[in-house]
Amino acid sequence: MSDSTSRTHYVAPVETETIAVDAVRVAEKPSNLWRDAWRDLRRRPLFWFSVVLAVVFVFMAVWPTLFTPVSPRQCSLDYSNEGPAPGHPLGYTFQGCDIYARIVWGARTSLSVGLLATVLSSTIGLVMGALAGFYGGWLDGLLSRVGDIFFAIPYILAAVVVMTVFSDYRSVWTLSLAIGGFAWAATARVLRAEVLRVRQSDFVMASRALGQSKFRTLLSHVLPNSIAPLLVVTTLGLATAIVAEATLSFLGVGLGGSIVSWGNDISKAQAALRVAPASLIYPSIALTLAVLAFVTLGELIRDALDPKARARR
């Protein structure tokens, strides 16, 4: 009896291991649409190329003196159609103006018109599309029919009419209103479709069940979750507005001849294309690169925000 009570029991040590699969990664941030899109974008060299190119044009528009100390209106017929010279790498126009300086300073006009027109069209499209998609009913029918009317009118043609009527008041603001005031219908359609999808979500119904008003639910829950397509349309719309400004100026119904812009320079250079093609080629290249940068940026953002497009790559 005493032997059994004094006997010691041996217990084998138990080794515990932490399996990496079962470990909870507390430090990692939860994934969402925007974070997944950023992870996809930053791995694509074309995205960084577009960003750098767009930033260069933005700096050129905001601080043109960083790129050239020459005034775009400093012209002399003594240098008419001459080639490159020290301090003037692209040569001179028919009027003896520095081509490089006019390209740098023209970026301010073209990007200003593009930005103002895009902000105006995006704002109108945001309001019209959000109200039509969220409230529905007769308001949706009314706003959708108004949008169809504007969608059926080519905004370039409408801008030509507006700028012809207000020919005595041609400025960056007038041209921006002429372009942006008729280009919002596509934005409204895209946002309306996205709002119709988001308003069926559970968090929208939960917000209404908690007593929030429709308008507050629209602002705090529906719009933040519908903004992704608007970002893509806005980026593409900026490139379209820049092209529209150049087109209208080329046709002679855009900005006045005294305003430095790529469209005006291209329009003036077409008369001397055979004699001095540089006056037309270089502003055209600058316009092409600016539009290409913003179009490519918009396309990449659209693909990054689409999970199906990311899965196909």
C-alpha positions in Angstrom: 0.0 0.0 0.0 2.8 2.3 0.9 4.6 1.5 -2.4 1.6 2.4 -4.5 1.1 5.8 -2.7 4.7 6.8 -2.9 5.1 5.9 -6.5 5.8 9.0 -8.7 4.0 9.4 -12.0 6.0 10.5 -15.1 4.2 12.9 -17.4 5.7 13.4 -20.8 6.2 17.1 -21.7 3.8 18.3 -24.4 5.3 20.5 -27.1 3.0 23.0 -28.5 3.5 24.5 -31.9 1.9 27.5 -33.4 0.7 26.7 -36.9 1.1 29.6 -39.3 -2.1 28.8 -41.1 -4.2 29.2 -37.9 -2.4 32.3 -36.7 -4.6 35.4 -36.8 -2.8 38.3 -38.6 -4.0 41.2 -36.5 -1.5 43.6 -38.0 -2.8 43.3 -41.6 -5.3 45.9 -42.6 -8.6 44.5 -43.9 -8.9 44.5 -47.7 -11.3 46.7 -49.6 -11.9 47.9 -53.2 -9.6 50.9 -53.0 -6.8 49.0 -51.3 -7.0 46.2 -53.8 -7.0 48.7 -56.7 -3.9 50.5 -55.3 -2.1 47.2 -55.0 -2.9 46.4 -58.6 -2.0 49.9 -59.9 1.4 50.2 -58.2 2.7 47.0 -59.8 2.0 48.3 -63.3 4.8 50.4 -65.0 2.3 52.0 -67.4 0.5 53.5 -64.4 3.6 55.2 -63.1 4.5 56.4 -66.6 1.0 58.0 -67.0 1.2 59.6 -63.5 4.7 61.1 -64.2 3.5 62.4 -67.6 0.4 63.9 -66.1 2.3 65.5 -63.2 4.7 67.1 -65.7 1.9 68.7 -67.5 0.3 69.9 -64.3 3.5 71.5 -63.1 3.9 73.0 -66.6 0.5 74.6 -66.2 0.9 75.8 -62.6 4.6 76.9 -62.8 5.5 77.5 -66.4 8.6 79.5 -65.4 10.2 76.4 -64.0 10.5 75.1 -67.6 11.3 78.3 -69.5 12.1 81.9 -68.8 11.0 83.0 -72.2 7.7 84.8 -72.6 5.4 83.2 -75.2 4.5 86.7 -76.5 8.1 87.7 -77.0 8.1 87.5 -80.8 10.2 89.0 -83.5 9.9 88.6 -87.3 13.7 88.5 -87.5 13.4 84.8 -86.3 10.4 83.8 -88.4 10.4 80.0 -89.0 14.0 79.6 -87.9 15.2 76.4 -86.5 16.5 75.5 -83.0 18.9 77.8 -81.3 20.5 78.0 -77.9 17.7 78.6 -75.3 15.1 77.9 -78.0 15.3 74.1 -78.5 12.2 73.8 -80.8 12.7 76.8 -83.0 10.4 79.6 -83.9 6.9 80.1 -85.3 6.0 82.1 -88.4 5.6 85.2 -86.2 9.0 84.6 -84.6 7.7 83.3 -81.3 9.5 80.6 -79.3 7.7 77.3 -80.0 8.8 75.6 -76.7 7.7 78.6 -74.6 4.3 78.6 -76.3 3.9 74.9 -75.6 4.8 75.4 -71.9 2.4 78.3 -71.4 -0.3 76.7 -73.6 -0.5 73.9 -71.1 -2.0 76.3 -68.6 -4.9 77.3 -70.9 -5.6 73.8 -72.1 -5.5 72.1 -68.7 -7.5 75.0 -67.1 -10.3 74.6 -69.7 -10.2 70.8 -69.3 -10.3 70.9 -65.5 -13.1 73.5 -65.2 -15.2 71.8 -67.8 -14.7 68.4 -66.1 -15.6 69.8 -62.7 -18.7 71.4 -64.1 -19.9 68.3 -66.0 -19.0 66.0 -63.1 -20.9 68.1 -60.6 -24.1 68.3 -62.7 -23.8 64.6 -63.6 -23.3 63.7 -59.9 -26.4 65.6 -58.8 -28.7 64.4 -61.6 -27.6 60.8 -61.6 -27.7 60.5 -57.8 -31.2 62.0 -57.4 -32.6 60.0 -60.4 -31.1 56.7 -59.2 -31.9 56.9 -55.5 -35.4 58.5 -55.4 -36.7 56.9 -58.6 -40.4 57.4 -59.6 -41.4 60.5 -61.4 -38.2 62.3 -60.5 -36.1 59.6 -62.2 -38.3 59.8 -65.3 -38.0 63.6 -65.4 -34.3 63.8 -64.9 -33.6 60.8 -67.2 -35.5 62.5 -70.0 -33.6 65.7 -69.5 -30.4 63.7 -69.6 -31.5 62.0 -72.8 -32.0 65.4 -74.4 -28.5 66.6 -73.5 -27.1 63.2 -74.5 -28.6 63.5 -78.0 -26.9 66.9 -78.5 -23.2 66.6 -79.5 -21.5 68.8 -77.0 -18.9 70.0 -79.5 -21.7 71.3 -81.8 -23.4 72.9 -78.8 -20.2 74.5 -77.7 -19.7 75.9 -81.3 -23.1 77.5 -81.1 -22.6 78.9 -77.6 -19.1 80.4 -78.5 -20.5 81.8 -81.7 -23.3 83.6 -79.9 -21.0 84.9 -77.2 -18.1 85.7 -79.5 -17.5 89.0 -77.7 -17.0 87.2 -74.4 -14.5 84.4 -75.3 -12.5 83.4 -72.3 -11.4 80.3 -70.4 -14.6 80.5 -68.3 -16.9 80.9 -71.2 -15.4 77.9 -73.1 -15.4 75.8 -70.0 -19.1 76.5 -69.4 -19.9 75.7 -73.1 -18.1 72.4 -72.9 -19.0 71.3 -69.4 -22.6 72.5 -69.6 -23.4 69.9 -72.3 -21.1 67.0 -71.5 -22.6 65.9 -68.2 -25.3 63.4 -69.5 -22.8 60.5 -69.8 -21.6 61.0 -66.2 -25.2 61.1 -65.0 -26.1 57.8 -66.7 -23.1 56.0 -65.2 -23.7 57.3 -61.7 -27.5 56.6 -61.9 -26.8 52.9 -62.8 -24.3 52.6 -59.9 -26.7 54.2 -57.4 -29.4 51.8 -58.5 -27.1 48.9 -57.7 -25.9 50.3 -54.3 -29.3 51.3 -53.0 -30.3 47.6 -52.9 -27.5 46.9 -50.4 -28.2 45.7 -46.8 -26.4 48.7 -45.3 -28.8 51.1 -47.1 -31.8 49.3 -45.7 -30.2 49.2 -42.3 -29.7 53.0 -42.4 -33.4 53.5 -43.3 -34.5 51.1 -40.6 -32.5 53.2 -38.0 -34.5 56.2 -38.9 -32.1 58.2 -41.2 -33.7 60.3 -43.9 -33.4 59.4 -47.5 -31.2 62.4 -48.3 -28.9 61.6 -45.4 -28.7 58.0 -46.4 -27.8 59.1 -49.9 -25.0 61.4 -48.7 -23.5 59.1 -46.0 -23.9 55.7 -47.5 -24.9 55.5 -51.2 -22.7 58.2 -52.7 -19.4 57.1 -51.0 -20.0 53.5 -52.3 -20.9 54.8 -55.8 -18.0 57.1 -56.4 -15.6 54.7 -58.1 -17.2 54.8 -61.6 -17.4 58.6 -61.3 -13.6 58.8 -60.7 -13.0 56.8 -63.9 -15.4 58.9 -66.0 -13.9 62.2 -64.6 -10.4 61.1 -65.6 -11.5 60.2 -69.1 -13.6 63.4 -69.3 -10.6 65.6 -68.5 -8.8 64.2 -71.6 -12.0 64.7 -73.7 -12.4 68.3 -72.5 -8.7 69.1 -73.5 -9.4 67.7 -76.9 -12.6 69.7 -77.2 -10.8 73.0 -76.3 -8.1 72.3 -79.0 -10.8 71.4 -81.5 -12.9 74.5 -80.9 -9.8 76.7 -81.0 -8.6 75.1 -84.2 -12.0 75.8 -85.8 -11.7 79.4 -84.8 -14.7 79.4 -82.4 -12.7 78.7 -79.2 -10.5 81.0 -77.4 -9.4 84.3 -78.9 -6.2 84.5 -81.0 -4.4 86.5 -78.3 -4.7 83.6 -75.8 -1.8 81.1 -75.8 -3.2 77.6 -76.2 -2.3 74.5 -78.1 -5.4 74.7 -80.3 -4.7 78.3 -81.3 -1.0 77.4 -82.2 -2.1 74.4 -84.3 -4.7 76.5 -86.1 -2.2 79.3 -86.9 0.5 76.8 -88.0 -1.5 75.0 -90.6 -1.0 77.8 -93.1 2.8 77.3 -93.1 2.8 73.5 -92.7 4.9 72.9 -95.8 7.4 75.6 -95.1 7.7 75.2 -91.3 6.1 72.0 -90.0 7.6 72.3 -86.6 5.1 75.0 -85.6 2.3 72.4 -86.0 4.1 69.2 -85.1 5.3 70.1 -81.6 2.1 71.5 -80.2 0.3 68.5 -81.7 2.7 66.2 -79.9 2.2 68.0 -76.6 -1.6 67.7 -77.0 -1.3 64.0 -77.8 0.9 63.2 -74.8 -1.4 65.1 -72.4 -4.5 63.4 -73.7 -2.7 60.0 -73.8 -1.6 60.4 -70.1 -5.1 61.1 -68.8 -6.8 58.5 -71.0 -4.4 55.8 -70.0 -4.7 56.8 -66.4 -8.5 56.5 -66.6 -8.3 53.1 -68.3 -5.9 51.7 -65.7 -8.1 53.0 -62.8 -11.2 51.4 -64.4 -9.4 48.1 -64.8 -8.1 48.2 -61.2 -11.5 48.9 -59.7 -13.0 46.0 -61.6 -12.3 42.7 -59.8 -13.2 40.7 -62.9 -10.6 42.6 -64.9 -8.0 42.0 -62.2 -8.7 38.3 -62.1 -8.3 38.0 -65.9 -4.7 39.3 -65.8 
